[in-house]
Amino acid sequence: MPRGSSPKRERQYEHIKDSAKERGESEERAKEIAARTVNKERARHGESKTASRTSLEDISSGRRGGLRSHRGAQGPTFDQLYQEAKQRNIQGRSKMNKRQLASALGR
């Protein structure tokens, strides 16, 4: 947790970390999930100096609750697949739909 975090955010971090560990995540992964979630909430509530566009415009992490996890029923979002295709320099990605992107990425 960043220095100067509120006690509420500290409790939130610990709760999320413990929940992730109970689900079977490793200590490192649990810390990462908790930190990302709390940082997003801090950004949404104006408690951080900088915030990404998705932190401000996306649905809240509490409401989302894993809808976009890579293990969910629908898998990664179109935007997540597109960004990965962009990183891998897959040609024609701008004309692909979600299913085509997933196929091109070998999912």
N, CA, C and O atoms as CSV, one atom per row, in Angstrom:
chain,resi,resn,atom,element,x,y,z
A,1,MET,N,N,0.828,-1.187,0.000
A,1,MET,CA,C,0.000,0.000,0.000
A,1,MET,C,C,0.869,1.246,0.000
A,1,MET,O,O,1.911,1.274,0.655
A,2,PRO,N,N,0.458,2.264,-0.719
A,2,PRO,CA,C,1.217,3.515,-0.728
A,2,PRO,C,C,1.204,4.174,0.646
A,2,PRO,O,O,0.250,4.036,1.411
A,3,ARG,N,N,2.272,4.885,0.938
A,3,ARG,CA,C,2.313,5.613,2.203
A,3,ARG,C,C,1.208,6.653,2.220
A,3,ARG,O,O,0.885,7.241,1.188
A,4,GLY,N,N,0.634,6.879,3.380
A,4,GLY,CA,C,-0.419,7.879,3.506
A,4,GLY,C,C,-1.798,7.363,3.149
A,4,GLY,O,O,-2.738,8.149,3.038
A,5,SER,N,N,-1.940,6.060,2.968
A,5,SER,CA,C,-3.254,5.504,2.661
A,5,SER,C,C,-4.141,5.587,3.897
A,5,SER,O,O,-3.664,5.540,5.031
A,6,SER,N,N,-5.413,5.709,3.656
A,6,SER,CA,C,-6.352,5.794,4.774
A,6,SER,C,C,-6.504,4.426,5.429
A,6,SER,O,O,-6.257,3.400,4.795
A,7,PRO,N,N,-6.908,4.410,6.692
A,7,PRO,CA,C,-7.153,3.128,7.367
A,7,PRO,C,C,-8.187,2.278,6.630
A,7,PRO,O,O,-8.097,1.051,6.619
A,8,LYS,N,N,-9.172,2.942,6.012
A,8,LYS,CA,C,-10.184,2.211,5.256
A,8,LYS,C,C,-9.539,1.446,4.102
A,8,LYS,O,O,-9.855,0.277,3.879
A,9,ARG,N,N,-8.644,2.096,3.373
A,9,ARG,CA,C,-7.993,1.440,2.236
A,9,ARG,C,C,-7.060,0.327,2.710
A,9,ARG,O,O,-6.912,-0.688,2.028
A,10,GLU,N,N,-6.438,0.507,3.859
A,10,GLU,CA,C,-5.585,-0.547,4.426
A,10,GLU,C,C,-6.429,-1.788,4.735
A,10,GLU,O,O,-6.040,-2.910,4.412
A,11,ARG,N,N,-7.591,-1.569,5.366
A,11,ARG,CA,C,-8.483,-2.694,5.692
A,11,ARG,C,C,-8.987,-3.357,4.414
A,11,ARG,O,O,-9.069,-4.582,4.324
A,12,GLN,N,N,-9.320,-2.534,3.437
A,12,GLN,CA,C,-9.809,-3.051,2.159
A,12,GLN,C,C,-8.737,-3.925,1.501
A,12,GLN,O,O,-9.035,-5.007,0.997
A,13,TYR,N,N,-7.501,-3.451,1.510
A,13,TYR,CA,C,-6.384,-4.193,0.927
A,13,TYR,C,C,-6.243,-5.558,1.607
A,13,TYR,O,O,-6.148,-6.583,0.931
A,14,GLU,N,N,-6.229,-5.571,2.938
A,14,GLU,CA,C,-6.067,-6.825,3.683
A,14,GLU,C,C,-7.223,-7.778,3.404
A,14,GLU,O,O,-7.011,-8.978,3.231
A,15,HIS,N,N,-8.439,-7.252,3.360
A,15,HIS,CA,C,-9.607,-8.093,3.106
A,15,HIS,C,C,-9.529,-8.735,1.717
A,15,HIS,O,O,-9.775,-9.933,1.572
A,16,ILE,N,N,-9.195,-7.959,0.722
A,16,ILE,CA,C,-9.105,-8.476,-0.647
A,16,ILE,C,C,-7.975,-9.490,-0.755
A,16,ILE,O,O,-8.132,-10.529,-1.397
A,17,LYS,N,N,-6.836,-9.195,-0.131
A,17,LYS,CA,C,-5.696,-10.115,-0.161
A,17,LYS,C,C,-6.068,-11.443,0.494
A,17,LYS,O,O,-5.772,-12.507,-0.050
A,18,ASP,N,N,-6.714,-11.388,1.658
A,18,ASP,CA,C,-7.122,-12.611,2.350
A,18,ASP,C,C,-8.124,-13.416,1.526
A,18,ASP,O,O,-8.043,-14.643,1.470
A,19,SER,N,N,-9.063,-12.728,0.893
A,19,SER,CA,C,-10.062,-13.413,0.060
A,19,SER,C,C,-9.406,-14.122,-1.121
A,19,SER,O,O,-9.772,-15.247,-1.461
A,20,ALA,N,N,-8.443,-13.461,-1.738
A,20,ALA,CA,C,-7.746,-14.057,-2.880
A,20,ALA,C,C,-6.964,-15.291,-2.437
A,20,ALA,O,O,-6.939,-16.301,-3.141
A,21,LYS,N,N,-6.329,-15.210,-1.275
A,21,LYS,CA,C,-5.581,-16.365,-0.768
A,21,LYS,C,C,-6.510,-17.531,-0.453
A,21,LYS,O,O,-6.150,-18.689,-0.668
A,22,GLU,N,N,-7.708,-17.230,0.058
A,22,GLU,CA,C,-8.695,-18.274,0.344
A,22,GLU,C,C,-9.164,-18.964,-0.931
A,22,GLU,O,O,-9.520,-20.142,-0.914
A,23,ARG,N,N,-9.161,-18.222,-2.038
A,23,ARG,CA,C,-9.543,-18.806,-3.329
A,23,ARG,C,C,-8.419,-19.625,-3.944
A,23,ARG,O,O,-8.600,-20.243,-4.993
A,24,GLY,N,N,-7.264,-19.631,-3.299
A,24,GLY,CA,C,-6.163,-20.448,-3.796
A,24,GLY,C,C,-5.088,-19.689,-4.541
A,24,GLY,O,O,-4.191,-20.308,-5.113
A,25,GLU,N,N,-5.147,-18.364,-4.552
A,25,GLU,CA,C,-4.110,-17.576,-5.221
A,25,GLU,C,C,-2.831,-17.602,-4.382
A,25,GLU,O,O,-2.887,-17.758,-3.162
A,26,SER,N,N,-1.694,-17.451,-5.033
A,26,SER,CA,C,-0.421,-17.378,-4.321
A,26,SER,C,C,-0.351,-16.058,-3.562
A,26,SER,O,O,-1.129,-15.141,-3.823
A,27,GLU,N,N,0.581,-15.969,-2.626
A,27,GLU,CA,C,0.753,-14.745,-1.837
A,27,GLU,C,C,1.021,-13.549,-2.746
A,27,GLU,O,O,0.426,-12.486,-2.569
A,28,GLU,N,N,1.917,-13.722,-3.719
A,28,GLU,CA,C,2.250,-12.624,-4.636
A,28,GLU,C,C,1.042,-12.195,-5.464
A,28,GLU,O,O,0.774,-11.003,-5.610
A,29,ARG,N,N,0.323,-13.161,-5.998
A,29,ARG,CA,C,-0.850,-12.856,-6.826
A,29,ARG,C,C,-1.937,-12.183,-5.982
A,29,ARG,O,O,-2.599,-11.254,-6.447
A,30,ALA,N,N,-2.119,-12.648,-4.752
A,30,ALA,CA,C,-3.111,-12.047,-3.858
A,30,ALA,C,C,-2.759,-10.590,-3.574
A,30,ALA,O,O,-3.640,-9.730,-3.557
A,31,LYS,N,N,-1.478,-10.309,-3.350
A,31,LYS,CA,C,-1.041,-8.935,-3.109
A,31,LYS,C,C,-1.291,-8.070,-4.338
A,31,LYS,O,O,-1.720,-6.922,-4.223
A,32,GLU,N,N,-1.020,-8.629,-5.513
A,32,GLU,CA,C,-1.211,-7.878,-6.757
A,32,GLU,C,C,-2.682,-7.536,-6.972
A,32,GLU,O,O,-3.021,-6.400,-7.303
A,33,ILE,N,N,-3.549,-8.521,-6.782
A,33,ILE,CA,C,-4.980,-8.300,-6.956
A,33,ILE,C,C,-5.472,-7.226,-5.993
A,33,ILE,O,O,-6.209,-6.320,-6.382
A,34,ALA,N,N,-5.058,-7.339,-4.734
A,34,ALA,CA,C,-5.486,-6.372,-3.717
A,34,ALA,C,C,-4.982,-4.971,-4.043
A,34,ALA,O,O,-5.731,-3.999,-3.945
A,35,ALA,N,N,-3.729,-4.870,-4.426
A,35,ALA,CA,C,-3.153,-3.553,-4.718
A,35,ALA,C,C,-3.839,-2.913,-5.919
A,35,ALA,O,O,-4.158,-1.725,-5.889
A,36,ARG,N,N,-4.065,-3.683,-6.967
A,36,ARG,CA,C,-4.717,-3.122,-8.152
A,36,ARG,C,C,-6.135,-2.662,-7.847
A,36,ARG,O,O,-6.563,-1.597,-8.293
A,37,THR,N,N,-6.860,-3.473,-7.082
A,37,THR,CA,C,-8.233,-3.124,-6.743
A,37,THR,C,C,-8.286,-1.859,-5.895
A,37,THR,O,O,-9.066,-0.948,-6.172
A,38,VAL,N,N,-7.449,-1.810,-4.860
A,38,VAL,CA,C,-7.453,-0.646,-3.974
A,38,VAL,C,C,-6.972,0.598,-4.716
A,38,VAL,O,O,-7.526,1.681,-4.523
A,39,ASN,N,N,-5.962,0.463,-5.553
A,39,ASN,CA,C,-5.478,1.620,-6.314
A,39,ASN,C,C,-6.555,2.155,-7.250
A,39,ASN,O,O,-6.684,3.366,-7.427
A,40,LYS,N,N,-7.326,1.255,-7.846
A,40,LYS,CA,C,-8.405,1.690,-8.728
A,40,LYS,C,C,-9.465,2.440,-7.933
A,40,LYS,O,O,-9.961,3.475,-8.379
A,41,GLU,N,N,-9.811,1.929,-6.769
A,41,GLU,CA,C,-10.802,2.606,-5.933
A,41,GLU,C,C,-10.284,3.971,-5.465
A,41,GLU,O,O,-11.040,4.942,-5.415
A,42,ARG,N,N,-9.010,4.038,-5.126
A,42,ARG,CA,C,-8.424,5.321,-4.726
A,42,ARG,C,C,-8.522,6.326,-5.877
A,42,ARG,O,O,-8.852,7.493,-5.663
A,43,ALA,N,N,-8.238,5.872,-7.087
A,43,ALA,CA,C,-8.302,6.753,-8.257
A,43,ALA,C,C,-9.734,7.205,-8.513
A,43,ALA,O,O,-9.969,8.374,-8.822
A,44,ARG,N,N,-10.683,6.301,-8.388
A,44,ARG,CA,C,-12.085,6.633,-8.633
A,44,ARG,C,C,-12.612,7.662,-7.643
A,44,ARG,O,O,-13.500,8.449,-7.969
A,45,HIS,N,N,-12.061,7.653,-6.435
A,45,HIS,CA,C,-12.528,8.564,-5.395
A,45,HIS,C,C,-11.627,9.790,-5.227
A,45,HIS,O,O,-11.769,10.538,-4.260
A,46,GLY,N,N,-10.705,9.994,-6.165
A,46,GLY,CA,C,-9.861,11.185,-6.137
A,46,GLY,C,C,-8.805,11.175,-5.045
A,46,GLY,O,O,-8.351,12.235,-4.615
A,47,GLU,N,N,-8.406,9.988,-4.588
A,47,GLU,CA,C,-7.425,9.874,-3.510
A,47,GLU,C,C,-6.003,9.678,-4.026
A,47,GLU,O,O,-5.070,9.551,-3.234
A,48,SER,N,N,-5.830,9.652,-5.343
A,48,SER,CA,C,-4.488,9.469,-5.901
A,48,SER,C,C,-4.164,10.642,-6.821
A,48,SER,O,O,-5.056,11.346,-7.295
A,49,LYS,N,N,-2.872,10.834,-7.061
A,49,LYS,CA,C,-2.439,11.958,-7.893
A,49,LYS,C,C,-2.772,11.739,-9.358
A,49,LYS,O,O,-3.154,12.678,-10.056
A,50,THR,N,N,-2.631,10.506,-9.829
A,50,THR,CA,C,-2.906,10.190,-11.226
A,50,THR,C,C,-3.911,9.050,-11.306
A,50,THR,O,O,-4.052,8.263,-10.370
A,51,ALA,N,N,-4.606,8.973,-12.434
A,51,ALA,CA,C,-5.580,7.910,-12.641
A,51,ALA,C,C,-5.693,7.631,-14.125
A,51,ALA,O,O,-5.713,8.556,-14.937
A,52,SER,N,N,-5.769,6.351,-14.483
A,52,SER,CA,C,-5.937,5.992,-15.885
A,52,SER,C,C,-7.387,6.224,-16.305
A,52,SER,O,O,-8.278,6.339,-15.463
A,53,ARG,N,N,-7.605,6.289,-17.589
A,53,ARG,CA,C,-8.956,6.495,-18.112
A,53,ARG,C,C,-9.882,5.361,-17.684
A,53,ARG,O,O,-11.031,5.603,-17.312
A,54,THR,N,N,-9.384,4.118,-17.734
A,54,THR,CA,C,-10.241,2.996,-17.361
A,54,THR,C,C,-10.566,2.996,-15.877
A,54,THR,O,O,-11.639,2.543,-15.478
A,55,SER,N,N,-9.652,3.499,-15.053
A,55,SER,CA,C,-9.946,3.570,-13.616
A,55,SER,C,C,-11.116,4.496,-13.344
A,55,SER,O,O,-11.911,4.255,-12.436
A,56,LEU,N,N,-11.218,5.547,-14.128
A,56,LEU,CA,C,-12.270,6.530,-13.901
A,56,LEU,C,C,-13.572,6.197,-14.616
A,56,LEU,O,O,-14.647,6.490,-14.094
A,57,GLU,N,N,-13.498,5.588,-15.806
A,57,GLU,CA,C,-14.689,5.391,-16.624
A,57,GLU,C,C,-15.279,3.988,-16.549
A,57,GLU,O,O,-16.438,3.786,-16.911
A,58,ASP,N,N,-14.511,3.035,-16.092
A,58,ASP,CA,C,-14.951,1.645,-16.044
A,58,ASP,C,C,-15.908,1.434,-14.875
A,58,ASP,O,O,-15.974,2.263,-13.967
A,59,ILE,N,N,-16.650,0.324,-14.893
A,59,ILE,CA,C,-17.514,0.024,-13.750
A,59,ILE,C,C,-16.632,-0.249,-12.537
A,59,ILE,O,O,-15.472,-0.635,-12.679
A,60,SER,N,N,-17.178,-0.050,-11.363
A,60,SER,CA,C,-16.370,-0.191,-10.158
A,60,SER,C,C,-15.908,-1.637,-9.989
A,60,SER,O,O,-16.590,-2.576,-10.399
A,61,SER,N,N,-14.752,-1.791,-9.384
A,61,SER,CA,C,-14.192,-3.127,-9.200
A,61,SER,C,C,-15.073,-3.963,-8.287
A,61,SER,O,O,-15.139,-5.182,-8.452
A,62,GLY,N,N,-15.745,-3.347,-7.335
A,62,GLY,CA,C,-16.643,-4.086,-6.454
A,62,GLY,C,C,-17.837,-4.641,-7.207
A,62,GLY,O,O,-18.268,-5.766,-6.957
A,63,ARG,N,N,-18.367,-3.864,-8.119
A,63,ARG,CA,C,-19.521,-4.311,-8.902
A,63,ARG,C,C,-19.104,-5.322,-9.959
A,63,ARG,O,O,-19.829,-6.276,-10.241
A,64,ARG,N,N,-17.941,-5.108,-10.536
A,64,ARG,CA,C,-17.463,-5.990,-11.599
A,64,ARG,C,C,-17.233,-7.394,-11.065
A,64,ARG,O,O,-17.664,-8.371,-11.676
A,65,GLY,N,N,-16.558,-7.498,-9.933
A,65,GLY,CA,C,-16.401,-8.769,-9.236
A,65,GLY,C,C,-15.946,-9.939,-10.076
A,65,GLY,O,O,-16.481,-11.037,-9.926
A,66,GLY,N,N,-14.996,-9.751,-10.940
A,66,GLY,CA,C,-14.465,-10.866,-11.718
A,66,GLY,C,C,-15.099,-11.045,-13.076
A,66,GLY,O,O,-14.788,-12.011,-13.773
A,67,LEU,N,N,-15.977,-10.147,-13.471
A,67,LEU,CA,C,-16.600,-10.276,-14.786
A,67,LEU,C,C,-15.566,-10.312,-15.896
A,67,LEU,O,O,-15.787,-10.911,-16.948
A,68,ARG,N,N,-14.435,-9.665,-15.649
A,68,ARG,CA,C,-13.429,-9.572,-16.692
A,68,ARG,C,C,-12.197,-10.411,-16.416
A,68,ARG,O,O,-11.171,-10.250,-17.077
A,69,SER,N,N,-12.291,-11.293,-15.457
A,69,SER,CA,C,-11.125,-12.129,-15.181
A,69,SER,C,C,-10.929,-13.085,-16.344
A,69,SER,O,O,-11.884,-13.423,-17.044
A,70,HIS,N,N,-9.722,-13.510,-16.546
A,70,HIS,CA,C,-9.424,-14.405,-17.662
A,70,HIS,C,C,-9.995,-15.791,-17.435
A,70,HIS,O,O,-9.985,-16.619,-18.346
A,71,ARG,N,N,-10.486,-16.055,-16.255
A,71,ARG,CA,C,-11.045,-17.369,-15.957
A,71,ARG,C,C,-12.563,-17.355,-15.976
A,71,ARG,O,O,-13.189,-18.397,-15.779
A,72,GLY,N,N,-13.170,-16.196,-16.208
A,72,GLY,CA,C,-14.619,-16.081,-16.192
A,72,GLY,C,C,-15.260,-16.799,-17.365
A,72,GLY,O,O,-14.568,-17.288,-18.258
A,73,ALA,N,N,-16.573,-16.861,-17.362
A,73,ALA,CA,C,-17.319,-17.579,-18.388
A,73,ALA,C,C,-17.056,-17.023,-19.785
A,73,ALA,O,O,-16.968,-17.778,-20.753
A,74,GLN,N,N,-16.933,-15.712,-19.884
A,74,GLN,CA,C,-16.727,-15.101,-21.187
A,74,GLN,C,C,-15.267,-14.811,-21.474
A,74,GLN,O,O,-14.934,-14.383,-22.580
A,75,GLY,N,N,-14.403,-15.029,-20.527
A,75,GLY,CA,C,-12.984,-14.788,-20.742
A,75,GLY,C,C,-12.647,-13.315,-20.790
A,75,GLY,O,O,-13.408,-12.487,-20.290
A,76,PRO,N,N,-11.505,-12.973,-21.391
A,76,PRO,CA,C,-11.075,-11.579,-21.452
A,76,PRO,C,C,-11.989,-10.747,-22.347
A,76,PRO,O,O,-12.665,-11.279,-23.227
A,77,THR,N,N,-12.000,-9.450,-22.112
A,77,THR,CA,C,-12.830,-8.554,-22.915
A,77,THR,C,C,-12.204,-8.333,-24.286
A,77,THR,O,O,-11.046,-8.676,-24.526
A,78,PHE,N,N,-12.997,-7.755,-25.173
A,78,PHE,CA,C,-12.503,-7.411,-26.503
A,78,PHE,C,C,-11.285,-6.497,-26.391
A,78,PHE,O,O,-10.283,-6.697,-27.078
A,79,ASP,N,N,-11.381,-5.488,-25.515
A,79,ASP,CA,C,-10.277,-4.542,-25.360
A,79,ASP,C,C,-9.005,-5.226,-24.873
A,79,ASP,O,O,-7.908,-4.901,-25.329
A,80,GLN,N,N,-9.151,-6.182,-23.940
A,80,GLN,CA,C,-7.985,-6.919,-23.458
A,80,GLN,C,C,-7.360,-7.741,-24.584
A,80,GLN,O,O,-6.138,-7.773,-24.729
A,81,LEU,N,N,-8.195,-8.401,-25.374
A,81,LEU,CA,C,-7.696,-9.193,-26.498
A,81,LEU,C,C,-7.034,-8.288,-27.537
A,81,LEU,O,O,-5.980,-8.620,-28.081
A,82,TYR,N,N,-7.662,-7.145,-27.805
A,82,TYR,CA,C,-7.113,-6.225,-28.796
A,82,TYR,C,C,-5.744,-5.709,-28.362
A,82,TYR,O,O,-4.820,-5.638,-29.172
A,83,GLN,N,N,-5.615,-5.349,-27.087
A,83,GLN,CA,C,-4.329,-4.858,-26.588
A,83,GLN,C,C,-3.244,-5.926,-26.689
A,83,GLN,O,O,-2.100,-5.628,-27.031
A,84,GLU,N,N,-3.610,-7.171,-26.388
A,84,GLU,CA,C,-2.630,-8.256,-26.509
A,84,GLU,C,C,-2.243,-8.471,-27.969
A,84,GLU,O,O,-1.072,-8.693,-28.277
A,85,ALA,N,N,-3.230,-8.405,-28.873
A,85,ALA,CA,C,-2.945,-8.547,-30.307
A,85,ALA,C,C,-2.042,-7.408,-30.778
A,85,ALA,O,O,-1.153,-7.613,-31.605
A,86,LYS,N,N,-2.272,-6.228,-30.255
A,86,LYS,CA,C,-1.444,-5.070,-30.604
A,86,LYS,C,C,-0.011,-5.282,-30.132
A,86,LYS,O,O,0.937,-4.990,-30.862
A,87,GLN,N,N,0.148,-5.790,-28.907
A,87,GLN,CA,C,1.483,-6.059,-28.371
A,87,GLN,C,C,2.213,-7.121,-29.195
A,87,GLN,O,O,3.427,-7.053,-29.388
A,88,ARG,N,N,1.448,-8.099,-29.676
A,88,ARG,CA,C,2.051,-9.176,-30.473
A,88,ARG,C,C,2.148,-8.811,-31.957
A,88,ARG,O,O,2.642,-9.601,-32.762
A,89,ASN,N,N,1.678,-7.619,-32.316
A,89,ASN,CA,C,1.737,-7.115,-33.683
A,89,ASN,C,C,1.000,-8.024,-34.672
A,89,ASN,O,O,1.521,-8.336,-35.743
A,90,ILE,N,N,-0.199,-8.439,-34.310
A,90,ILE,CA,C,-1.017,-9.284,-35.183
A,90,ILE,C,C,-1.672,-8.411,-36.245
A,90,ILE,O,O,-2.361,-7.439,-35.932
A,91,GLN,N,N,-1.449,-8.768,-37.486
A,91,GLN,CA,C,-1.950,-7.995,-38.610
A,91,GLN,C,C,-3.465,-8.170,-38.759
A,91,GLN,O,O,-3.990,-9.259,-38.529
A,92,GLY,N,N,-4.163,-7.104,-39.141
A,92,GLY,CA,C,-5.600,-7.141,-39.378
A,92,GLY,C,C,-6.442,-7.098,-38.117
A,92,GLY,O,O,-7.652,-7.314,-38.180
A,93,ARG,N,N,-5.832,-6.824,-36.974
A,93,ARG,CA,C,-6.560,-6.865,-35.703
A,93,ARG,C,C,-7.689,-5.838,-35.628
A,93,ARG,O,O,-8.691,-6.071,-34.953
A,94,SER,N,N,-7.540,-4.714,-36.308
A,94,SER,CA,C,-8.565,-3.673,-36.216
A,94,SER,C,C,-9.874,-4.088,-36.874
A,94,SER,O,O,-10.924,-3.519,-36.573
A,95,LYS,N,N,-9.825,-5.071,-37.766
A,95,LYS,CA,C,-11.035,-5.532,-38.446
A,95,LYS,C,C,-11.607,-6.793,-37.810
A,95,LYS,O,O,-12.614,-7.319,-38.285
A,96,MET,N,N,-10.981,-7.288,-36.742
A,96,MET,CA,C,-11.413,-8.540,-36.105
A,96,MET,C,C,-12.427,-8.285,-34.999
A,96,MET,O,O,-12.401,-7.247,-34.338
A,97,ASN,N,N,-13.328,-9.261,-34.812
A,97,ASN,CA,C,-14.233,-9.208,-33.669
A,97,ASN,C,C,-13.587,-10.001,-32.519
A,97,ASN,O,O,-12.471,-10.502,-32.652
A,98,LYS,N,N,-14.289,-10.103,-31.417
A,98,LYS,CA,C,-13.725,-10.743,-30.223
A,98,LYS,C,C,-13.325,-12.198,-30.494
A,98,LYS,O,O,-12.233,-12.623,-30.116
A,99,ARG,N,N,-14.184,-12.939,-31.129
A,99,ARG,CA,C,-13.904,-14.350,-31.407
A,99,ARG,C,C,-12.685,-14.497,-32.320
A,99,ARG,O,O,-11.851,-15.377,-32.107
A,100,GLN,N,N,-12.584,-13.644,-33.329
A,100,GLN,CA,C,-11.447,-13.701,-34.249
A,100,GLN,C,C,-10.141,-13.335,-33.547
A,100,GLN,O,O,-9.102,-13.949,-33.793
A,101,LEU,N,N,-10.201,-12.322,-32.663
A,101,LEU,CA,C,-9.007,-11.955,-31.905
A,101,LEU,C,C,-8.540,-13.106,-31.019
A,101,LEU,O,O,-7.349,-13.410,-30.948
A,102,ALA,N,N,-9.503,-13.742,-30.343
A,102,ALA,CA,C,-9.167,-14.867,-29.477
A,102,ALA,C,C,-8.526,-15.999,-30.283
A,102,ALA,O,O,-7.565,-16.626,-29.837
A,103,SER,N,N,-9.067,-16.245,-31.460
A,103,SER,CA,C,-8.521,-17.289,-32.321
A,103,SER,C,C,-7.111,-16.943,-32.798
A,103,SER,O,O,-6.229,-17.801,-32.820
A,104,ALA,N,N,-6.906,-15.689,-33.176
A,104,ALA,CA,C,-5.587,-15.255,-33.653
A,104,ALA,C,C,-4.547,-15.316,-32.535
A,104,ALA,O,O,-3.360,-15.510,-32.796
A,105,LEU,N,N,-4.994,-15.150,-31.294
A,105,LEU,CA,C,-4.085,-15.214,-30.149
A,105,LEU,C,C,-3.874,-16.642,-29.652
A,105,LEU,O,O,-3.077,-16.887,-28.746
A,106,GLY,N,N,-4.607,-17.585,-30.264
A,106,GLY,CA,C,-4.448,-18.985,-29.896
A,106,GLY,C,C,-5.184,-19.372,-28.632
A,106,GLY,O,O,-4.721,-20.230,-27.881
A,107,ARG,N,N,-6.321,-18.752,-28.391
A,107,ARG,CA,C,-7.118,-19.065,-27.184
A,107,ARG,C,C,-8.272,-19.978,-27.514
A,107,ARG,O,O,-9.043,-20.343,-26.627
